[in-house]
Amino acid sequence: MTRTIVESKSKTAIIGFDQPFCVIGERINPTGRKKLAAELEAGDFSTVEKDALAQVAAGATMLDVNAGVVYNSNPNPNETEPPLMVEMIKLVQGLVDVPLCIDSSVPAALEAGLEVCEGRPLLNSVTGEEERLEFILPLVKKYNVPVVAISNDDTGISEDPDVRFAVAKKIVERAADFGIPAHDIVVDPLVMPVGAMGTAGLQVFALVRRLREELGVNTTCGASNISFGLPNRHGINNAFLPMAIGAGMTSAIMNPVALPVTQKAIAEKKAAVEAAGIMLPPEMDDETFVTVFGLGSMQSRPGKEMEAIRAANFLMNNDAHGAEWIRFNKPPAAAGEEGRGRGGRAGGRRRRA
């Protein structure tokens, strides 16, 4: 069985066909997040800290760290990204003990991250582009780390799955020339939006099977790409992930956290409830309100996608006796019940004197 080993200073994670699905938390990434980008440029890492802790609490196996901020003061990422990557990695690995995925399109930032990252991180990423292969593969060999291989090359991203498979095969073969084994290559076959290409899901499932059977490599993807531009994206993602796991996909870069309900959403719902003539008890707090009216929670918690993944792990026999599924779904103990034994008696069975 192909097994890709990733490590932090104190914890080992295994990506493999016979292992629980590896969730790589994607939230520590300023791309498309203007607030986070502005915070990072100002030296404020509070959101990074919150995202790191929340993702691990939600069940992330690894955390992706991306420092791709385009500074207003200096638009050159070759100068700004490496020191920011170093600072972010040091911060995150000081907060959580899961392995990291160092994510950048800037080679100097990847190397800077490798120099300070403890353990054996996953490098994200190499493509089939010649310039990228020539720079990244020596880094992978030098630091003895696994790498994400993205199935596009100098010609761009092909809609033909056979072409994407050929690019992946090229990367695996070129890696072998550097002495990098196939088990250290995690291929991203590139998930297309099903809203734009109706065969996108079928393509990925077929590609993942080929990559497993013909190249013997582990796989990953940007899971939410499948639902891009569609309503109820969680519904699509929740179906896609178990189907991808069934086809042989072994990891995904994704958000494991259900984001908290905002005060704006609460205010809008309360206005709608009051307009319908429903009287709310004056003692009802906001958390109770969002729970009763099905809005979710004001606290970060595991997303529905994590529920689907844990169910798939159980069904694929990668959750021994369903222990993780049972633990995840066990209702929290009511106040005062902790430590009680059978029949609700505190301390369990009493011994006779």
N, C-alpha and C positions, 0 to 999 in steps of 0.2 A: 504493500500500500504506500502511495505517495504521501509523505508527511513533510510539511514545511514548518520548521521550528522558529518561533520568535520568542524573544525574552526581554524582560525588564531586569532590573538589578536583582529582584527577588521572586519573580514569577515567570513561568514558562507557559506559552500558549501554543497549541498545535493546530495547524490547518490541515485537514485531511479528509479523505472520503469516509473513513470510519470514525470521525470525530464530530462532536456537536458543531453546528454551523458557527463560523467565526464572524462576529459583528464588529466592524471597525467603525467606531463613532466618528461622524463627519463634522461635528459642530464647530470645532476649533479651526475655522476657516473664514477669513474676512470677505471672500468672494461673494458679491451680492448682498453683503451685510454692511451697509453704510455706517451704522452706529458702531459696530465692532471695529471697522477700519479706522474710524475717527479716534476711537479709544486707544487703539494700538499706536497710532501716530503720536498721540499725546502721552504715551507711556503708561496708560491705564490698562491693567491686566485683570480687572475685576470680573469681566464677562468670561474671559478665558478660564479663570478659576472656577466660576460657577458651572460653566459648560463641562469642564473636566470632571468635576465631582458628580454632576447630575447624570452624565452619560455612563459612568461606571456604576452608579447606584441603579440605573435602569437595566444594566446587564451587558454593557459593552465589553467585548473580549480584549479589544485594543482601541487606541485612540489615534486618529489621524491628526497631525499638526501641520497646518499650512500657514505660512507667514507672508502670503502674497498681497501685501498692501501697496497700493500705488500712492506714495506720499505726495502731498501737494507741494511740500517744500523741496523735495528731491524725487523726480519721477524715474530715476535710474534704479531698477530693482537689483541690479548686480552689486550696487553699493548698500542699499537699504535692507535687502532681504536676509543676507547671511547673519548679520549681528542680531536681527530681530528673531530669526529662527533659533539661534543659540539661546537667547533669553527666554523664549517661549518653551523650548524643550526643558531647560533647567527648571522652570517654574512648574510645568506639568508633571515631570517625573518626581518632583518633590512633594506633590500633592497626592498622586495615585500610584499604585504599584503595577498597573497593567502595562504590557509592552506598547511601544509607540510605532506609528507609521509616519515616516518623514516625507512630507509631500511638497514638492516644488517643481516648477518648470525651469528654475534657475540652478544650473549645476553647482555653482559656488555655494548656494544655500543648502543643497543636499549634502555637500562635503562638510560644511560647517556644522550641520546637524549631526552627521555621523561622528564627528570628532568629540562631541560632548554627550551623546546619547549613551546611556548605560545599557548593558545587556546586548541583545541582538535585534535591532529594529528591522522593520520592513521598509524598503526604499520605494518611494512612489514618485517617479516611474521612469521606465524606458519605453521607447516606441521603436518602430522599424525604420525610422529615419537614420540615415548613415551617420550624420554628425552626432546624433543622440547616442547611438550604439557605441561609437568610438570614445565617447567621454564617460558614459554611465557604466558600461560593463567593466572597465578597469576599476572603478570605484567599488562596485559590487564584489569583485574579486579581492581587492585590497582589504576591505573591511569585513569580508566573509559574512555578508548579509543577504537575505532573500530580496527579490525585487518584483514589483508589479510590472508586467509587460502589456502595454496597450496595443491593440491590433490595428494601428494605423501607421502609415509610412509617409514617404515624401509625396505620394500622390493624394494624401488626405484620408478621409474615412470612406470606405466603400460600402455601398448598400448590399453588395454581393457577399453573402456569408462565406463562400469559398475563398474569396480574396482575403477576408479577415482571418480565416484559418491559415492561409498561406503566409500572412505576415507573422502570425504567432509562431508558426513553425520556423520561419527564418530567424526570429529572435532566439528561440530555444537552441537552434543550431549554432548561431553566432556565440551565444553564451557558452556552449560546450567548447568552442575554440579557446575560450578564456579559462577553461577548467571549472565552469560554473555548472553544477548538476541541475537536471530538470526539476528536481524537487525544491529547488530554490527559486523557481520561476512561477509566479502566480499570474495567470493570464486574465486580462480583462477583455472579453470578446466584443465589448461595446454594445450596450443596450440602446436600441433606438426607441423613440416614443411610439407607442402603439396607436396613438391618435393620428399620427402622420403616416404610419406604415402598418397596415393591418396584420402583416406577417411577422412583426417585430418579436413577439413572444415566441413564436414557433422557431424563428431563426436562432434565438439565443439558446433555447432548449436543445436544438440540434447541434449547435456549435459546442456547447458545454459537453455533450456526450462525446463528440469527436475529439475534443481536447483531452478528455479523460482517457478514452480508449486508445487513441492513436499517439498522443504525445505524453500521456501519463502525468499531466500537470494539474495543479490546483487552479481554481478560478475565482475571480471576484468581479464586481460590477458596481456602478453607481445605481443602486436599486431604484431610486425614485425617478430615474430617467424614463422608465417604462410608462409612467402615468403623466408625464409632462404635458401641461395644457388642457388636462381633462378635469371635469368635476369629480368630487369624491375620490381624490387621489389615494387615500388610505385604503379604500375598497379594492382598487386595482392592485396596489402594492401588497395587500394582505393575501390576494390570490396568487400573485406572481412569485413571491418569495418561496412558498412551499413547493410550487411547481418547478421552480429553478433548482431547489434543493433535491427534489425527486429526480431531476435530470442529471444531477451530479455536481452542481455548483457548491463550493465549499466555504465561501465568504462573501461579504458585501460591505461596501462603504456606504453607510446610511445613518440616519438619525434614530437612535433608540428611544428618544425621549418624547413623550406627549407634552407639548408646550403648554404652560399654564394659561388658564382663561384670563383675558385682560379685563381691566376695570371698564373699558369701553364696551366690551361685549356684555358684561354684567349689567351696565346701565341701560343698554339697548333692550336686553331681555326683560329687565324689570319694567321698563316703559311699556313694552308690549303686554306684559302680564297685567299691569294696572289698567291699560286700555281695554282689556278683556273683562274688566270688572272683578278680577281676582284679588282678594285682600290677603296680604302677606302678614304673618305674625310679626309683631314688632321685635321679638327677640331672635328672629332668624338671621344668622350671620351669613356672610357672602359665600363661604365654603358650603354650608348647608344648602343655600339657594342654588348654586351651580350644580350640586349633586342631584337635588330634587328635580330640577328642570333639564337634566341631561346635557349640561354644557361641558362637563368634564370635571376639572379640579383647578384650584388656584395654585396647587403644588405641582412641581415637576414629578412625573411618574413614568413608568415604562409605557411606550406607545403600543398601539394595537399590532403593529408589525412584529414587535417582540413576542406577543402572544402567539402569532402565527408561526414564528420561527421555533418557539419552544414546543408547540404542538407537532411541527414537522420533525424536530429532533426525536420526540417520543415515537412517532410513527415510523421513523427510519431506524429505530432501535439504537439511537445514539444518546439515549437518556435511560440509563439502566433502571428498570422497574418503574419508570416514570417519576423518579424521586424529585427531579428538578421541576417537572410539571406540577406535581402535587405541592411542592414548597412554594412555587410561584403563585398558585391559586388558592392557597390556604387562607381563609379569612383571618384578619388580625384578631388577636385575643381581646375580648371586651375588658374594660377597666375593672381591676380587682380579681380577674380570673387567672393571672399569671401565677404559676407555682401551685395551682390547685390540682388535686389528683382526681380519682374516680368519684363520681357523685358530687363533685364540686367542693369536696372537703379540702381545705388547705393542707399541703404537706403530704397528701396521698394517704396510704394505709397506715393506721396507727398501730404501733406495737403495744402488746400487753406488758405491763410491768412484771 
